[in-house]
Amino acid sequence: LGLRNDLRSHVCWHVLGLLHRSDRSYNQAIKAYKQALTIDPQNQQILRDLSSLQIQMRDLSGFAVTRNTLLTLKSNAKMNWIAFALARHLTGDLDGAIQVIDTYLSTLTEGAPELGRCFESSELAMYRNSILAQKPNNSQAALDHLGTIENIVVDRGAWLEKKAEYFLDLEKFDEAKATVVEMFERGMTENHYIHSLYMCAILKISDAKIRDGISKLNGTQTLASHISLTPEQKKIVQDAYANELLPAYSDSKAVQRIPYVLLQGDDLRKVLDGRCRKDLVKGVPSLCAELCSYIMVQEGDRFVKPTDPVDIKANPVFQMIVEMVDAYVQSLEASSKLSADDAAEAPSSALVWAWYLRAGLHDVVSEFEAGIVLLDKCLGHDASAVDCHELKAKLLKGAGDIKAAVECLDKGRELDKQDRYINNQTTKYMLQAGMESEALKCISLFTRHEGNAEQNLYDMQCSWYELELAECLAQKEEWGRSLKKFSAVVKHFDDFQEDQFDFHAYCLRKMTLRAYVNLLRFEDEIFGEEYYCRAASGAIRIYLHLFDKPEQDDNKEPDYTGMTSAQKKKAKSIARQKKKAAEKKAQE
């Protein structure tokens, strides 16, 4: 109505853009903002709103133009300088981004807070350094810049990490090693990426592909478990850990564990034997997962973890572990000792954990029946062992008896009702068994007591539950409810993308520029996440099924044409009964 009365009102066009944005019609909102700017080209609020939409839609060239306009209109605003530098960086103009940052810094007077040691100046300096490092063959310039900003950077760990990377790029391996050791002295001994840098330094490896590979490793993986090392290289790493790191950082689990991946045969058996003895006495449920982490197969010049049970069973390391654990079980059953040579007896619980460990190894190679037998023995000795209930349920599920798996896991859940993990796992198994109402009661123990539990789970964006429920309903051919749950997960991811709006201005204001760039890159790939793909493919399958086999709508009003009065009355009565039955079922 406002635009009908005054098409030349920039306020009306601006408000129209805000309305389109609230409806997530971003392209229409951008058009409205641009129309408002043709009327009032120097309106900074409209320009800021337009720039937020442009970065949201990844219109990077338009974003750069808009931020340049804002900088021209108000060049004394720090945020305008930083935003324009970011725009140039995102468009690939690295030199331009650095030039904008340098120009901004040159406008500051000596003694300005922005030039001192604080979080904001530190983040800006490290952001500029990261742009320098992205330029080809520019590691020396990035390293020199690190030296100039050392006194103002507060994130010392990140500064040292970058310094080590640049030294490796420049093949200054001694300096890289010294830098990594400084990181260890700061307490970063459990960071496995830092250990990979240490190995690159002592082995004099600067290959860009290898460096890129170790930056993507997860968990406890390092360079030693990623590529095939020669015997000489293994000896260098082993000596460095034994003579330099282990004496200095003897309490570090990573320093103790990492050299194990370099061992083979009797040497590996000896260290794993010591590990197993210690953890079996303590009762460590994760021992099986740790032992299996040493099972690797070589593909080309890389190591990968095997997933096929046949390949795992044929692996010599797995066979050695099985032989070792079987020896523990036999010795404990015969003499309550881990080996016949032991002077003292092991605790009675050690036998239970040895059975548990052997059952876990059976699970790895899909020997479900043998694993279940051992776990029955464990539960016969200690029926309160929640971990045994969980592993037995996993084996029962693998064997195809999902109902028995639910019953077993629910017994374990009853033993510790405050354990959220075991409660969620029980809920998941119940849904896979088609026990929808029981699963809702189970998961409701950890939702808000007031109100609808399913609505609370939707508000918390509990995607795993909604996916399992959707697949459960699809198995029951309740297509409508299943599609609703799949669509809810898709909606969560749309919300994740929409939530970027909260950070476009905030991150610039707080100067968290490195984290902001990582956020943008993550959001660019968010629709490739596993949960989204499961939800989207599930919804697609339902749509295709309904297209191929359209369902008859029982609630549809019948065609009364040609019916007598009595037939019409009877048909209407049947329709009313069906409608009431459908409403009652929906309420349940």
C-alpha positions in Angstrom: 0.0 0.0 0.0 2.9 2.3 0.8 4.5 1.7 -2.6 1.1 2.3 -4.3 1.0 5.7 -2.8 4.6 6.6 -3.2 6.9 4.5 -5.5 9.7 6.9 -4.9 9.9 6.2 -1.1 13.1 4.5 -0.2 11.6 3.7 3.2 8.8 1.6 1.6 11.3 -0.3 -0.6 13.5 -0.9 2.4 10.7 -2.2 4.5 9.5 -4.4 1.5 13.1 -5.8 1.4 12.9 -6.6 5.1 9.6 -8.4 4.6 11.0 -10.5 1.8 14.1 -11.3 3.9 11.9 -12.5 6.8 10.1 -14.8 4.3 13.6 -16.0 3.2 12.9 -14.6 -0.3 16.5 -13.3 -0.5 16.6 -12.5 -4.2 13.4 -10.4 -4.0 14.8 -8.7 -0.9 18.0 -7.8 -2.8 16.0 -6.3 -5.6 14.0 -4.2 -3.2 17.2 -3.0 -1.4 18.7 -2.0 -4.8 15.5 -0.2 -5.8 15.7 1.7 -2.5 19.3 2.6 -3.2 18.5 4.1 -6.6 16.3 6.6 -4.7 18.7 7.1 -1.8 22.2 5.8 -2.8 23.9 7.0 0.3 21.7 5.3 2.9 24.1 3.4 5.0 21.5 1.2 6.8 20.2 -0.1 3.5 23.7 -0.7 2.2 24.6 -2.7 5.4 21.4 -4.8 5.0 22.2 -5.3 1.3 25.8 -6.4 2.1 24.5 -8.9 4.6 22.2 -10.5 2.1 24.9 -10.5 -0.6 27.4 -12.4 1.6 24.5 -14.7 2.7 23.8 -15.5 -1.0 27.6 -15.6 -1.8 27.3 -12.7 -4.2 30.9 -11.9 -3.5 31.5 -9.4 -6.2 28.4 -7.5 -5.2 29.4 -7.7 -1.6 32.8 -6.2 -2.4 31.1 -3.3 -4.3 28.7 -2.6 -1.5 31.4 -2.7 1.2 33.5 -0.3 -0.9 30.6 2.1 -1.1 30.1 2.0 2.7 33.8 2.6 3.2 33.7 5.6 0.9 30.7 7.0 2.7 32.2 6.5 6.2 35.9 5.9 6.1 36.4 6.6 9.8 34.5 3.4 10.8 36.8 0.5 11.6 34.2 -2.1 10.7 33.9 -0.7 7.1 37.7 -1.2 6.6 37.7 -4.7 7.9 34.6 -5.7 5.9 36.1 -4.4 2.7 39.3 -6.3 3.4 37.3 -9.4 4.0 35.3 -8.9 0.7 38.5 -8.6 -1.3 39.9 -11.7 0.4 36.7 -13.8 -0.4 36.8 -12.6 -4.0 40.4 -13.9 -4.4 42.1 -10.5 -4.4 44.7 -11.3 -1.7 47.0 -8.4 -2.5 44.0 -6.0 -2.3 42.9 -7.4 1.0 46.4 -6.9 2.5 46.5 -3.4 1.1 43.2 -2.5 2.7 44.4 -3.8 6.1 47.7 -1.9 5.8 45.9 1.3 4.8 43.6 1.0 7.8 46.5 0.5 10.2 48.3 3.5 8.7 45.3 5.7 9.6 45.8 4.9 13.3 47.8 7.3 15.5 50.7 6.1 17.5 49.6 4.7 20.9 46.1 3.8 19.6 44.5 0.8 21.4 44.2 -1.0 18.1 48.0 -1.1 17.7 48.6 -2.5 21.2 48.4 -6.1 22.6 44.8 -7.0 22.7 42.4 -9.6 21.3 41.2 -7.5 18.4 44.6 -6.4 17.2 45.9 -10.0 17.6 43.1 -11.4 15.5 43.5 -8.8 12.7 47.3 -9.5 12.6 46.8 -13.3 12.4 44.1 -12.8 9.8 46.5 -10.7 7.7 49.1 -13.4 8.1 46.8 -16.1 6.9 46.1 -14.1 3.8 49.8 -13.8 3.2 50.2 -17.5 3.5 47.6 -18.2 0.9 49.7 -16.5 -1.8 51.8 -19.0 -3.8 55.4 -19.3 -2.6 55.0 -16.7 0.0 56.0 -18.6 3.1 59.0 -16.4 3.8 57.0 -13.2 3.8 54.4 -14.8 6.1 57.2 -16.0 8.4 58.7 -12.5 8.5 55.3 -11.0 9.3 54.9 -13.4 12.2 58.1 -12.0 13.6 56.8 -8.5 13.5 53.4 -9.3 15.2 54.8 -11.5 17.9 54.4 -8.9 20.6 50.7 -8.2 19.9 49.5 -11.8 19.3 47.7 -13.2 22.3 46.9 -16.6 20.7 50.4 -17.9 21.2 49.5 -21.5 20.3 48.2 -20.6 16.8 51.2 -18.3 16.3 53.6 -21.1 17.0 51.7 -23.6 14.9 51.9 -21.2 11.9 55.5 -20.6 12.5 56.3 -24.3 12.4 54.3 -24.8 9.2 56.2 -21.9 7.5 59.6 -23.4 8.6 58.6 -26.7 7.0 57.5 -25.0 3.8 60.9 -23.3 3.7 62.7 -26.6 4.6 64.1 -25.1 7.8 63.7 -28.4 9.7 65.7 -27.6 12.8 63.8 -24.4 13.4 60.5 -26.2 12.8 61.5 -28.9 15.4 62.4 -26.3 17.9 59.1 -24.5 17.4 57.1 -27.7 17.8 59.1 -28.5 21.0 58.1 -25.1 22.3 54.5 -26.0 21.7 55.0 -29.3 23.6 56.4 -27.2 26.5 53.2 -25.2 26.5 51.2 -28.3 27.1 50.1 -29.1 23.6 51.3 -32.7 23.8 47.9 -34.3 23.1 47.4 -32.5 19.8 48.2 -35.2 17.2 48.5 -32.7 14.4 51.4 -31.1 16.3 53.0 -34.6 16.5 52.7 -34.9 12.8 54.5 -31.6 12.3 57.2 -32.9 14.7 57.6 -36.0 12.5 57.8 -33.9 9.4 60.6 -31.8 11.0 62.7 -34.7 12.2 62.2 -36.7 8.9 62.8 -33.6 6.8 59.4 -33.9 4.9 58.1 -30.8 3.2 55.9 -32.3 0.5 52.7 -30.2 0.2 50.4 -33.2 -0.5 51.6 -35.0 2.6 51.2 -31.8 4.7 47.7 -31.3 3.3 46.9 -34.9 4.2 47.9 -34.7 7.8 45.9 -31.6 8.3 42.7 -33.6 7.5 43.5 -36.5 9.8 41.1 -37.3 12.6 41.4 -38.5 16.2 44.7 -40.1 17.1 46.0 -40.5 13.5 49.4 -39.0 12.8 51.9 -39.0 9.9 53.2 -42.4 11.1 49.8 -43.9 10.6 49.1 -42.0 7.4 52.0 -42.8 5.1 54.4 -45.8 4.7 57.8 -44.9 6.4 61.0 -46.6 5.5 62.9 -48.6 8.2 65.4 -45.8 8.6 62.6 -43.2 9.0 60.9 -45.4 11.6 64.1 -45.7 13.6 64.5 -41.9 13.6 61.0 -41.3 14.9 61.4 -44.1 17.5 64.7 -42.7 18.8 63.3 -39.1 18.9 60.3 -40.2 21.0 62.3 -42.5 23.3 65.2 -40.2 23.9 63.7 -36.7 23.7 59.9 -36.6 24.2 59.2 -39.5 26.5 61.7 -38.4 29.3 60.3 -34.9 29.2 56.6 -35.7 28.8 56.2 -39.1 30.4 52.6 -38.3 31.5 51.4 -37.6 28.0 49.2 -40.4 26.6 50.0 -39.3 23.0 53.7 -39.4 23.6 53.4 -42.9 25.0 51.1 -44.3 22.4 52.2 -42.8 19.0 55.4 -44.8 18.7 53.4 -48.1 18.9 52.2 -47.7 15.3 55.8 -48.0 14.1 56.3 -51.4 15.8 55.7 -54.8 14.3 55.8 -58.4 15.4 57.2 -59.2 18.9 58.0 -55.5 19.6 54.3 -54.5 19.1 53.1 -57.5 21.0 55.3 -56.6 24.0 54.0 -53.0 24.3 50.4 -54.0 23.7 50.8 -56.7 26.3 51.8 -54.1 28.8 48.9 -51.9 27.8 46.3 -54.8 28.0 47.5 -55.9 31.4 47.2 -52.5 32.9 43.7 -51.8 31.4 42.3 -55.2 32.1 43.0 -54.8 35.8 41.5 -51.3 35.7 38.5 -52.3 33.6 38.8 -50.0 30.6 35.8 -50.6 28.1 37.6 -48.7 25.3 40.6 -51.1 25.2 39.2 -53.0 22.2 38.8 -49.8 20.2 42.4 -48.8 21.0 43.8 -52.1 20.0 41.9 -52.1 16.8 43.3 -48.7 15.9 46.6 -50.4 15.2 45.0 -52.6 12.5 45.9 -50.9 9.2 46.3 -52.0 5.6 48.5 -50.3 3.0 47.0 -48.9 -0.2 49.7 -47.5 -2.3 51.8 -45.3 -0.2 49.0 -44.7 2.4 47.6 -46.6 5.3 43.9 -47.0 5.7 41.7 -48.7 8.3 40.1 -51.9 6.9 36.3 -52.1 7.2 35.6 -55.5 5.7 35.5 -58.2 8.5 37.3 -60.7 6.2 40.1 -58.2 5.7 40.3 -57.5 9.4 40.3 -61.2 10.3 43.2 -61.9 7.9 45.3 -59.0 9.2 48.4 -60.2 11.1 48.1 -57.6 13.8 44.5 -58.6 14.5 45.5 -62.3 14.7 48.3 -61.4 17.1 45.8 -59.4 19.3 43.3 -62.3 19.3 46.1 -64.8 20.2 47.2 -62.6 23.1 43.7 -62.0 24.5 42.8 -65.7 24.2 46.0 -66.4 26.3 44.7 -64.0 28.9 41.3 -65.7 29.1 42.8 -69.2 29.4 45.2 -68.1 32.1 42.6 -66.2 34.1 40.2 -69.1 33.9 42.8 -71.6 35.0 44.8 -69.7 37.7 43.3 -66.2 38.1 46.6 -64.8 36.6 47.1 -62.9 33.3 50.0 -65.3 32.6 51.5 -68.3 34.4 54.7 -66.4 35.1 52.9 -63.7 37.1 53.6 -63.8 40.9 50.4 -62.2 42.0 46.8 -63.0 41.0 44.7 -60.5 39.1 41.5 -59.1 40.5 38.4 -61.2 39.9 37.1 -58.5 37.6 40.0 -59.0 35.2 38.4 -62.1 33.8 35.2 -60.3 33.1 37.0 -57.6 31.3 39.1 -60.1 29.4 35.8 -61.8 28.2 34.4 -58.4 27.4 37.5 -57.6 25.3 37.4 -60.9 23.4 33.7 -60.3 22.7 34.5 -56.9 21.3 37.0 -58.5 19.0 34.3 -61.0 17.9 32.1 -58.0 17.1 34.8 -56.4 14.9 34.8 -59.5 12.6 31.1 -60.1 12.8 31.3 -63.3 14.9 28.1 -62.4 16.7 27.2 -65.8 18.3 30.6 -66.3 19.9 30.6 -62.8 21.3 27.1 -63.2 22.8 28.2 -66.4 24.6 31.1 -64.5 26.2 29.0 -61.6 27.2 26.5 -64.0 28.9 29.4 -65.2 31.0 30.2 -61.5 31.9 26.7 -60.8 32.9 26.6 -64.0 34.9 29.5 -62.7 37.0 28.3 -59.1 37.1 24.8 -58.4 36.0 25.2 -54.7 36.7 27.8 -54.1 34.0 26.1 -51.5 31.7 28.9 -51.8 29.1 28.3 -55.6 28.8 24.6 -55.0 28.2 25.4 -52.4 25.5 27.9 -54.6 23.6 25.6 -57.6 23.8 22.8 -55.5 22.4 25.1 -54.4 19.5 25.9 -58.1 18.8 22.2 -59.1 18.9 21.4 -56.3 16.5 24.2 -57.4 14.2 22.9 -61.0 14.3 19.4 -59.7 13.2 17.5 -60.0 16.5 16.6 -56.3 17.0 13.8 -57.1 19.5 16.2 -59.0 21.8 18.8 -56.2 21.4 16.2 -53.7 22.6 15.3 -55.8 25.6 19.0 -56.3 26.5 19.9 -52.6 26.1 16.8 -51.5 28.1 18.0 -53.7 31.0 21.3 -51.8 30.9 19.5 -48.5 30.8 17.5 -49.4 33.9 20.8 -49.9 35.8 21.9 -46.2 35.2 18.9 -44.0 34.4 21.1 -40.8 34.6 23.3 -41.9 31.6 22.1 -39.9 28.6 24.1 -41.9 26.2 22.7 -45.3 27.1 19.2 -43.7 27.1 19.7 -42.3 23.6 21.1 -45.6 22.3 18.1 -47.5 23.7 15.8 -45.0 22.0 17.5 -45.5 18.7 17.3 -49.3 19.0 13.6 -49.1 19.9 12.9 -47.0 16.8 14.7 -49.4 14.6 12.6 -52.2 16.1 9.4 -50.2 15.3 8.6 -49.4 19.0 7.6 -45.8 18.4 5.6 -45.1 21.6 8.2 -46.8 23.9 11.0 -44.8 22.2 9.2 -41.6 22.9 8.7 -42.5 26.6 12.4 -43.3 26.8 13.7 -40.2 25.2 11.2 -38.1 27.2 13.2 -38.8 30.3 15.8 -36.3 29.1 13.4 -33.6 27.7 11.5 -30.9 29.4 8.8 -32.4 31.6 6.2 -29.8 30.6 4.7 -29.7 27.1 5.0 -32.0 24.1 8.2 -34.1 24.1 8.3 -34.3 20.3 7.9 -30.6 20.0 10.7 -30.1 22.5 13.0 -32.4 20.5 12.1 -30.5 17.4 13.0 -27.2 19.1 16.3 -28.7 20.2 16.9 -29.7 16.6 17.5 -33.3 17.7 18.1 -34.6 14.1 19.2 -38.1 14.9 15.9 -38.9 16.7 13.8 -37.4 14.0 15.7 -39.4 11.3 15.3 -42.7 13.2 11.6 -41.9 13.8 11.1 -41.0 10.1 12.6 -44.3 9.0 10.6 -46.2 11.6 7.4 -44.6 10.3 8.4 -45.3 6.7 8.7 -49.0 7.5 5.2 -48.9 8.8 4.1 -47.1 5.6 2.9 -44.1 7.5 4.1 -41.9 4.6 2.6 -38.6 5.8 4.2 -38.7 9.3 7.5 -40.0 8.0 7.7 -37.2 5.4 6.9 -34.7 8.1 9.9 -35.9 10.2 12.3 -36.0 7.2 11.1 -32.4 6.3 11.8 -31.3 9.9 15.5 -32.3 9.5 15.7 -30.5 6.2 14.2 -27.5 7.9 16.9 -27.7 10.6 19.6 -27.3 8.0 17.8 -24.4 6.4 17.8 -22.8 9.8 21.5 -23.5 10.2 22.1 -21.6 6.9 19.7 -18.9 8.0 21.6 -18.5 11.3 24.6 -17.1 9.4 22.8 -13.7 9.6 23.6 -13.6 13.3 27.3 -13.7 12.5 27.8 -11.4 9.5 27.9 -8.3 11.6 28.9 -9.9 14.9 32.1 -11.4 13.7 33.2 -8.2 12.0 32.4 -6.2 15.1 34.3 -8.7 17.4 37.1 -9.2 15.0 36.9 -13.0 15.0 37.8 -13.0 11.3 39.6 -16.4 11.0 36.7 -18.2 12.7 34.2 -16.3 10.5 36.0 -17.4 7.3 35.9 -21.0 8.5 32.2 -20.6 9.3 31.5 -19.4 5.7 33.4 -22.3 4.2 31.6 -24.8 6.5 28.2 -23.3 5.5 29.1 -23.7 1.8 29.3 -27.4 2.3 26.6 -27.9 5.0 24.2 -29.6 2.6 26.7 -32.4 2.1 26.4 -33.4 5.7 25.3 -37.0 6.4 22.1 -36.1 8.3 20.9 -33.8 5.5 21.6 -36.4 2.9 19.7 -39.0 4.8 16.7 -36.7 5.3 16.7 -35.5 1.7 17.0 -39.0 0.2 14.3 -40.3 2.6 11.9 -37.6 1.5 12.7 -38.2 -2.1 12.0 -41.9 -1.7 8.6 -41.2 -0.2 7.7 -38.7 -3.0 8.6 -41.2 -5.6 6.7 -44.0 -3.9 3.6 -41.8 -3.7 3.9 -40.8 -7.3 4.2 -44.4 -8.4 1.5 -45.7 -6.1 -0.9 -42.9 -5.2 -2.8 -43.7 -2.0 -6.6 -43.7 -1.9 -7.8 -40.8 0.3 -10.3 -42.4 2.7 -11.3 -39.0 4.0 -12.2 -37.7 0.6 -15.9 -36.8 0.2 -17.7 -39.5 -1.8 -19.4 -38.7 -5.1 -23.1 -38.5 -4.3 -24.2 -38.2 -8.0 -26.7 -40.9 -8.9 -27.3 -42.0 -5.3 -30.7 -42.3 -3.7 -31.5 -40.5 -0.5 -30.9 -43.6 1.6 -27.6 -44.3 -0.1 -26.4 -40.7 0.4 -27.3 -40.9 4.1 -25.4 -44.1 4.5 -22.4 -42.8 2.6 -22.2 -39.7 4.7 -22.4 -41.7 7.9 -19.5 -43.9 6.8 -17.5 -40.9 5.8 -18.1 -39.3 9.3 -17.0 -42.5 11.0 -13.8 -42.7 8.9 -13.0 -39.1 9.6 -13.4 -39.6 13.4 -11.3 -42.7 13.3 -8.5 -40.9 11.5 -8.6 -37.9 13.9 -8.4 -40.3 16.9 -5.5 -42.1 15.4 -3.7 -38.8 14.7 -4.2 -37.7 18.3 -2.7 -41.0 19.6 
